[in-house]
Amino acid sequence: MKNIKLLICLLLFSIISVISIYSSTFLLSDNYKFIYIKQIIWYLIGFIIIFLLYKSKKEFFYKYDLILYIVGNLLLLLVLFLGTSTNGSKAWFLIPGIGSFQPSEFMKIILIIVLSKQLENHKKLKQTFKNELIIILKCFILTLIPAFLTFLEPDTGNVIIYFVILITMLFVFGIRFRWFVVAFLIIGILLSTFLYIYFYQKKIFISIFGSNFFYRMDRIIDWKNKEGMQLTNALASTGTSYLKGHGIGKIPLYFPESQNDFISSVIFSTFGYIFSVLFILITAVFDILLITIGFKQKDLNKWLISGIISVILFQQIQNIGMNIGLLPITGVTLPFISYGGSSLISYMILIGLIINTNKKKT
């Protein structure tokens, strides 16, 4: 029954996504005029993938985990040399006649599967300092490699997501709390050093991290100061939408990436406060369904679903939060709603994996 409810939520998401993307096209150039049709096609492909994953055997996902991991990292490496540059990021392969392919989106799926397998292999070992340190280091290294390659693109959003996956899965696995305290202390020291260099040693910062990353830091500072045309116009459009919204294709102010990173602002501005609350409720129901399914799973499936839930919840909170000025702008899309074939298909695969693990309980 929960699987059917998940599919109903996905169907509602697909309708909201297509209408919102269509509304965003009025802010974009003619090159983006028919992207809502592409989104319909990607959704149809996504539902087919969910059906195929539902029919697949569970063991299939883990049998070739290391091969998938190697291929995923090779694609992340190749895209740095052969990829197409868009908005300063070299994160996509351009496939003639089809569109673009973003390896970092699918690396999230691979990382969740690989970490799940590692945790499953480790679960029977005694919980000692040495054994915990070994599994933490293994999982950290497995996460660090794709994170470094993705950082070079640069794609800050997915780098953050990789580590959200790692921390969530280790927590659900049952790693003792002291390890998280140590990790956050180390992160705090490194972050303080990083911020000191950024604010007080700008030349050194640029020589180490490059001007591209300096610009990305500026976006975060823009958020802190509530500055920047993108955020300012998005907030203004949302703030003036009132109960019923401006209407489809009638968003009053232009803001970049309205079809992707700022699709939440498109929804709020187009449909108004009443529908926005309804959309949040549908999203909450969807998330609760995922969490209840996760609680009923054990071992391998439990680690897998915890990683999937962490991706979806983090991206929802981050995207909506940055659209209303509560969180920094990191280029994170809204799951199932933002435009993009790689993004949407990767989420549909994740839901297909969850439905597969839950099919005996429907």
MOCOR-V553206 format. One record per run of one state. SS is the DSSP state (2 for helix, 1 for strand, 0 for the rest). FROM is the first residue (numbers start at 1). LEN is the number of residues. If there is no record, write none. Layout:
((SS FROM LEN) (SS FROM LEN))
This chain:
((0 1 1) (2 2 26) (0 28 2) (2 30 3) (0 33 2) (2 35 21) (0 56 4) (2 60 4) (0 64 1) (2 65 18) (0 83 1) (1 84 3) (0 87 2) (1 89 7) (0 96 3) (1 99 3) (0 102 1) (2 103 20) (0 123 6) (2 129 23) (0 152 4) (2 156 18) (0 174 3) (2 177 24) (0 201 1) (2 202 8) (0 210 1) (2 211 14) (0 225 4) (2 229 11) (0 240 23) (2 263 34) (0 297 2) (2 299 25) (0 324 17) (2 341 21) (0 362 1))
